[in-house]
């Protein structure tokens, strides 16, 4: 991907501008608006910069705005902490540690660790949500946790194989963009985004929003054919020794129905 033709910062500013309603920033709504969200001149005024300078940012003529300008843009566009961090990364105002190339190999130590948790579903995924390793309980919980399965591809193209509430698609896409950061030239990511953009209108719409989420925990309700409905807490942990990898762990409150359901799944099927 040629840096001369890619304008990640401009694309991000444009996408986020289109999501802010005038009323959100104290501007009147008018029927004569021809574009969604804010106009460029409105963002410039709210940020305290000239319209020409803001236009240069969107068009890629200036890709190194100061931290002060970035903070003003973040406030004008109503960006949360994760989105603001992403904005700074795109502008290269905060160095992004790239480390070595993304690894698709799970260390024997980590594999041994998750397999030592017979009552706790756990799996390891890449930055593109490809499952690299999963313990037996994670695989019993959902076929989507089978190593070699891409979770994002599954939720968009084979949703019946991953019945989860609330709908995880928006969260997954925002996390995917957050994990990718400025590394949009990653071949695996490019291939995944191209495939899903062609085959899924909902993915195309969510990806175009440029939402970024660094969420590391949450709660999911999973429907299982044998164990019924389980409400589980989940935690995502970065694996420092393997850039791009995440360890995902599910748990249930001790004594709850979901806790007992996990114990049932941990037992061999008869």
C-alpha positions as CSV (number, residue, x, y, z in Angstrom):
1,X,0.0,0.0,0.0
2,X,1.6,3.2,-1.2
3,X,1.8,6.0,1.4
4,X,1.3,8.6,-1.4
5,X,-2.1,7.2,-2.1
6,X,-3.2,6.3,1.4
7,X,-4.5,9.1,3.7
8,X,-5.5,7.3,6.9
9,X,-5.7,10.5,8.9
10,X,-7.9,12.3,6.3
11,X,-10.1,9.3,5.9
12,X,-10.6,9.1,9.7
13,X,-11.4,12.8,10.1
14,X,-13.9,12.7,7.2
15,X,-15.7,9.6,8.6
16,X,-15.9,10.9,12.1
17,X,-17.1,14.3,10.9
18,X,-20.0,12.7,9.1
19,X,-21.1,11.0,12.3
20,X,-21.4,14.1,14.4
21,X,-24.9,15.8,14.3
22,X,-24.9,19.6,14.4
23,X,-27.1,19.5,17.5
24,X,-24.4,17.5,19.3
25,X,-22.1,20.5,19.2
26,X,-24.7,23.2,19.6
27,X,-25.3,24.0,15.9
28,X,-28.8,24.4,14.4
29,X,-30.2,21.6,12.2
30,X,-31.3,22.9,8.8
31,X,-33.1,21.2,6.0
32,X,-30.6,22.6,3.5
33,X,-27.7,20.3,4.5
34,X,-26.5,18.2,1.6
35,X,-24.0,16.2,3.6
36,X,-24.3,14.1,6.7
37,X,-22.8,15.3,9.9
38,X,-20.7,18.5,10.2
39,X,-19.4,20.6,7.3
40,X,-15.6,21.0,7.1
41,X,-15.8,24.7,8.0
42,X,-17.8,23.8,11.1
43,X,-15.1,21.4,12.3
44,X,-12.5,24.0,11.6
45,X,-14.3,26.7,13.6
46,X,-15.0,24.4,16.5
47,X,-11.3,23.4,16.5
48,X,-10.0,27.0,16.2
49,X,-8.1,26.4,12.9
50,X,-8.5,27.8,9.4
51,X,-10.8,26.0,6.9
52,X,-7.9,25.7,4.5
53,X,-5.7,24.0,7.1
54,X,-8.4,21.6,8.0
55,X,-9.1,20.9,4.3
56,X,-5.3,20.1,4.0
57,X,-5.6,17.5,6.8
58,X,-8.6,15.8,5.1
59,X,-6.9,15.9,1.7
60,X,-3.5,14.6,3.0
61,X,-1.6,17.8,2.3
62,X,-0.7,18.1,5.9
63,X,-0.3,14.9,7.9
64,X,1.7,16.2,10.9
65,X,-0.6,18.4,13.0
66,X,0.5,19.4,16.5
67,X,-0.8,17.7,19.6
68,X,-2.7,20.9,20.4
69,X,-4.6,20.8,17.1
70,X,-5.3,17.0,17.5
71,X,-6.7,17.6,20.9
72,X,-8.9,20.4,19.6
73,X,-10.1,18.1,16.7
74,X,-10.8,15.3,19.1
75,X,-13.0,17.6,21.2
76,X,-14.8,19.0,18.2
77,X,-15.5,15.5,16.8
78,X,-16.6,14.2,20.2
79,X,-14.0,11.4,20.2
80,X,-13.7,9.2,23.3
81,X,-10.4,8.1,24.8
82,X,-9.9,5.2,22.4
83,X,-10.8,7.2,19.3
84,X,-8.5,10.1,20.4
85,X,-5.6,7.7,20.9
86,X,-6.2,6.3,17.4
87,X,-6.3,9.9,16.0
88,X,-2.9,10.6,17.6
89,X,-1.5,7.4,16.2
90,X,-2.7,8.1,12.7
91,X,-1.0,11.5,12.9
92,X,2.2,9.9,14.2
93,X,2.2,12.3,17.1
94,X,2.7,9.3,19.4
95,X,5.2,6.7,18.3
96,X,3.6,3.4,17.7
97,X,5.7,0.4,18.7
98,X,5.6,-2.1,15.8
99,X,8.0,-4.7,17.2
100,X,8.5,-7.7,15.1
101,X,6.0,-9.0,12.5
102,X,2.7,-10.4,13.8
103,X,3.1,-14.0,14.9
104,X,0.7,-16.8,14.1
105,X,2.5,-19.2,16.4
106,X,1.3,-19.7,20.0
107,X,4.1,-20.2,22.4
108,X,4.1,-23.7,24.1
109,X,4.0,-22.0,27.5
110,X,0.8,-20.1,26.6
111,X,-0.8,-23.2,25.0
112,X,0.1,-25.3,28.1
113,X,-1.4,-22.5,30.3
114,X,-4.9,-22.4,28.7
115,X,-5.0,-26.2,28.5
116,X,-4.4,-26.3,32.3
117,X,-7.8,-24.5,32.8
118,X,-10.4,-27.3,32.4
119,X,-13.2,-25.2,33.8
120,X,-12.4,-21.9,32.1
121,X,-12.9,-21.3,28.4
122,X,-9.9,-19.6,26.9
123,X,-8.4,-19.1,23.4
124,X,-5.7,-17.1,21.6
125,X,-6.5,-15.0,18.6
126,X,-4.5,-12.8,16.2
127,X,-5.0,-9.1,15.5
128,X,-7.4,-10.1,12.7
129,X,-9.5,-12.4,15.1
130,X,-8.1,-15.7,13.7
131,X,-8.2,-18.3,16.4
132,X,-4.8,-19.8,16.9
133,X,-5.3,-22.0,19.9
134,X,-8.2,-22.9,22.2
135,X,-8.7,-25.2,25.2
136,X,-11.3,-28.0,25.0
137,X,-13.9,-26.0,27.0
138,X,-13.7,-23.0,24.6
139,X,-14.2,-25.3,21.7
140,X,-17.1,-27.0,23.4
141,X,-18.7,-23.6,24.1
142,X,-18.7,-22.7,20.4
143,X,-17.4,-24.1,17.1
144,X,-16.3,-20.6,16.3
145,X,-13.4,-21.1,18.8
146,X,-11.9,-23.9,16.7
147,X,-8.3,-23.1,15.8
148,X,-8.1,-21.8,12.2
149,X,-11.5,-20.1,12.4
150,X,-11.8,-16.4,11.9
151,X,-14.3,-15.0,14.4
152,X,-15.1,-11.8,12.4
153,X,-15.7,-13.8,9.2
154,X,-17.9,-16.1,11.2
155,X,-20.1,-13.5,12.8
156,X,-20.7,-11.8,9.4
157,X,-20.9,-14.7,7.1
158,X,-21.8,-17.7,9.3
159,X,-23.7,-16.1,12.2
160,X,-25.5,-19.4,13.1
161,X,-22.1,-20.8,14.2
162,X,-21.7,-18.1,16.9
163,X,-25.0,-17.2,18.6
164,X,-24.0,-14.4,20.9
165,X,-25.9,-11.5,22.5
166,X,-25.6,-8.6,22.3
167,X,-24.7,-8.6,18.6
168,X,-20.9,-8.6,18.6
169,X,-20.4,-7.3,15.0
170,X,-20.1,-3.6,15.9
171,X,-17.7,-4.3,18.8
172,X,-15.6,-6.7,16.7
173,X,-15.2,-4.3,13.8
174,X,-14.2,-1.4,16.2
175,X,-11.7,-3.7,18.0
176,X,-10.3,-4.8,14.6
177,X,-9.6,-1.3,13.6
178,X,-8.2,-0.5,17.0
179,X,-5.8,-3.4,16.9
180,X,-4.8,-2.6,13.3
181,X,-4.0,1.0,14.2
182,X,-1.8,2.5,11.5
183,X,-0.8,-0.9,10.0
184,X,-3.5,-1.0,7.3
185,X,-0.9,-2.4,4.9
186,X,-0.9,-5.7,6.8
187,X,-1.6,-8.4,4.1
188,X,-3.9,-10.5,6.3
189,X,-5.9,-7.5,7.3
190,X,-6.2,-6.2,3.8
191,X,-7.4,-9.6,2.6
192,X,-10.0,-9.9,5.4
193,X,-11.4,-6.4,4.9
194,X,-11.6,-6.8,1.1
195,X,-13.4,-10.1,1.4
196,X,-15.9,-9.0,4.0
197,X,-16.5,-5.6,2.2
198,X,-17.5,-7.6,-0.9
199,X,-19.7,-10.2,0.9
200,X,-21.3,-8.3,3.7
201,X,-23.2,-4.9,3.5
202,X,-23.2,-4.6,7.3
203,X,-19.5,-5.0,7.6
204,X,-19.0,-2.5,4.8
205,X,-21.2,0.0,6.7
206,X,-19.5,-0.6,10.1
207,X,-16.0,-0.4,8.6
208,X,-16.8,2.9,6.9
209,X,-17.7,4.5,10.3
210,X,-14.0,4.2,11.5
211,X,-15.1,3.4,15.0
212,X,-12.2,2.4,17.2
213,X,-12.6,0.5,20.4
214,X,-10.0,-0.7,22.8
215,X,-12.4,-2.6,25.0
216,X,-10.8,-5.4,26.9
217,X,-13.7,-6.7,28.9
218,X,-17.4,-7.2,28.6
219,X,-20.3,-9.6,29.1
220,X,-21.7,-12.0,26.5
221,X,-24.8,-14.3,26.3
222,X,-24.0,-17.4,24.4
223,X,-26.7,-19.9,23.2
224,X,-25.5,-23.5,23.4
225,X,-27.5,-26.5,22.0
226,X,-26.6,-28.7,25.0
227,X,-26.0,-26.3,27.9
228,X,-28.7,-23.7,27.1
229,X,-28.1,-19.9,27.5
230,X,-24.9,-18.9,29.3
231,X,-24.1,-15.4,30.5
232,X,-20.4,-15.0,30.7
233,X,-17.9,-12.3,31.5
234,X,-14.9,-12.0,29.2
235,X,-11.5,-10.5,29.4
236,X,-9.0,-9.8,26.6
237,X,-5.3,-9.7,27.4
238,X,-2.5,-8.6,25.0
239,X,0.3,-11.2,24.7
240,X,3.5,-9.0,25.0
241,X,5.8,-11.8,23.7
242,X,3.7,-12.1,20.5
243,X,2.8,-8.8,18.8
244,X,-0.9,-8.8,17.7
245,X,-2.0,-11.8,19.8
246,X,-4.7,-11.7,22.4
247,X,-5.7,-14.1,25.1
248,X,-9.5,-14.2,25.6
249,X,-10.9,-15.8,28.7
250,X,-14.5,-16.4,29.7
251,X,-15.8,-16.8,33.2
252,X,-19.1,-17.2,35.1
253,X,-20.0,-16.2,38.7
254,X,-19.4,-19.1,41.1
255,X,-22.7,-20.9,41.8
256,X,-24.6,-19.3,39.0
257,X,-26.6,-21.2,36.4
258,X,-24.0,-20.3,33.8
259,X,-21.2,-21.6,36.1
260,X,-23.0,-25.0,36.4
261,X,-23.5,-25.0,32.6
262,X,-19.8,-24.6,32.1
263,X,-19.2,-27.5,34.4
264,X,-21.6,-29.5,32.3
265,X,-19.8,-28.6,29.1
266,X,-16.5,-29.5,30.7
267,X,-17.7,-33.1,31.2
268,X,-17.3,-35.5,28.2
269,X,-20.4,-35.9,26.1
270,X,-22.1,-39.3,26.5
